[in-house]
Amino acid sequence: MRSLKRLLAVAAFVALAGCVTINVYFPAAAAEQAAQKFIGKVIGDEPVPAPSATVAPPAAPAGQGGMAIGLLDLLVPAAHAQTPDIRVSTPQLVALRAGMQARFKAELKGLLASGAIGFTRDGMVALRDPAAVPLAQRNQVRHTLDAENRDRAAVYREIAKANGHPEWEPKIRDTFAKEWIDQARAGWYYQNAAGAWQRK
């Protein structure tokens, strides 16, 4: 009788485990480290990412519950035990980063220092003070900002795609937006959460 109950419990558990949907959560800490590294290379001094804390998975309890958890581990791969990583070095991303580095060094760095442009709250750049740019250069600055924003949008999209989760694009963008602002130098402008310009 006891073995029949155990067999029924295991059968019910197997049926329930077959209905389990594996949710892939956005690895925010790994995305933040990837953004730090990528942006650090673009603006010229790559920061050293903080080491992530490794959390050991809890030990399975003894007894039938332990057997059930062990069975679940066999049925559902232990992806949660792996340290997530965000890929930012595909050929497309390397090419985009190289273009952004060159543009930053040639034009954006000076425009940021003058206060003419700033980082937006959505991970882009925008003309903040047109008067800070001579009239004859404003069209060129607008073209530069358009090119930069196209590349930034492509970076966020490509990172999500390269990591097999195109649905992560908005979260990648949000992570990068925060990191652009975090790495802004003193005197550069950025938009706060309400969209108002602030000077760092």
Beta strands, then each sheet from edge to edge (+ up, - down):
strand 1: 117-119
strand 2: 125-127
strand 3: 189-191
strand 4: 197-199
sheet 1: 2+ 1- 3- 4+
end
